[in-house]
Amino acid sequence: MNATAAGLTRAPGRNGGLRLDPVLLMLVSTILLLGLVMVTSASITIATRDSGQPFAYLERQLILVVLGVGFGALAFMLPIARLEQLAMPLLIAAVLLLVAVLIPGLGHVVNGSRRWLRIAGFNFQVSEAARVLTLIYIASYCVRFEGALRSSFSGVARPLALLALMAVLLLAEPDFGAASVLFVTGFGVLFLAGAQLRWVLAAMLAGGAAMAALVLMSGYRMRRLTAFLDPWADPFNSGFQLTQSLIAIGRGEWFGVGLGASVQKLFYLPEAHNDFLFAVLAEELGLVGVVLTLGLFLALAWRIFALARRAQAAGMKFHCYLAAGFGLWLALQAFVNIGVNMGVLPTKGLTLPLMSYGRSSLLVTLAWLGVIMRVHHEVASGSRGQARERNA
């Protein structure tokens, strides 16, 4: 353990008190509450049809929120220095999870994709946890090999090779969206850690070319791409989901049709409470609701990046890269989900963080937020401790 990490583990005890970020808590709570309202509205019809209980999805989402907050509290209790020490075992766990889900009999298949492990009767999407564990290792790598990362291509090539391996495992499920988000987020963390721009751009171009080749070689992905480019060419088959989403967004106009009054959620728009929750929100709350939602996510991402800057100023590099990685992931996944709903991006199957009915996504996101809260706690404690030492 280096001197900085050792100081961090002593800081909370030395300065005393639990330090949470009230602004971050308020933003997360507001997004969660808005998500609960919209999941209830978007799912009430399908829940009534499937189970006879109109609030079935609300009850499940509430349970997931409680469990996620519990996981977040457990994550908060783990010192960041300890998390840094566990970076390699966590990476190995991520690889094992992605391999296990591909083994027949272990991996659970839903809609043609083998992305889930069934644990105690619960389907857990392993890519959600694997991405977080991989980014923790990337943050650790940026601290341990900072010199090589900044000065040589080999220092950049090693984490890029790891990201490529994880992307291949994700694509084998297949989960093109998760692979893309992990790749771009990993690139972002490496760039923020000091990797030279020309190497990052070269790697991104190579990765983009590889992704394009995968799309061209897969008839399924090619059909999804062509449907995205012109969904109205086949509005009752390949373009059905996107056309219904666009109709929902268009119906919302300025102030929406009213909460609960969406027509598209009445079995027209598939996955209305999940991947396409934003379309229902736009229909019911209009442009005002859309701007509010975008503002909340922008404010949350901004707050997390501000935390990363404070950690960097305090010399806590691993803390900085953890926060930056989460901020990049949150902003990117929200952008992709909203872009898919608006027809700007091809359908990826990614949830809207903290809002969509996505069990694995919600649990992992809240647990990762616990880590971010721990980062804030240690940065605040360490900064105040250093200020006291200077004043003494």
Buried (B, 14 or more C-beta within 10 A) or exposed (E): EEEBBEBBBBBBEEBEEEBEBEEBEEBBEBBBEBBBBBBBBBBBBBBEEEEEEBBBBBEBBBEBBEBBBBBBEEBBEEBBBEBBBBBEEBBEBBBEBBBEBBEEEEBBEEEEBBBBBEEEEEEBBBBBBBBBBBBBBBBBBBBBBBEBBBEEBEBBBBBBEBBBEBBEBBBBBBBBBBBBBBBBBBBBBBBBBBBBEEBBEBBBEEBEEBBEEBBEEBEEBEEBBBBBEEBEEBBEEBBBBBBBBBBBBEBBEEEBBEBEEBEBBEEBBEBBBBBBBBBBBBBBBBBEBBEEBBEBBEBBBEBBBBBBEBBBEBEBBBBBBBBBBBBBBBBBBBBBBBBBBBBEBBBBBBBBBBBBBBBBBBBBBBBBBBBBBBBBBBBBBBBBBBEEEEEE
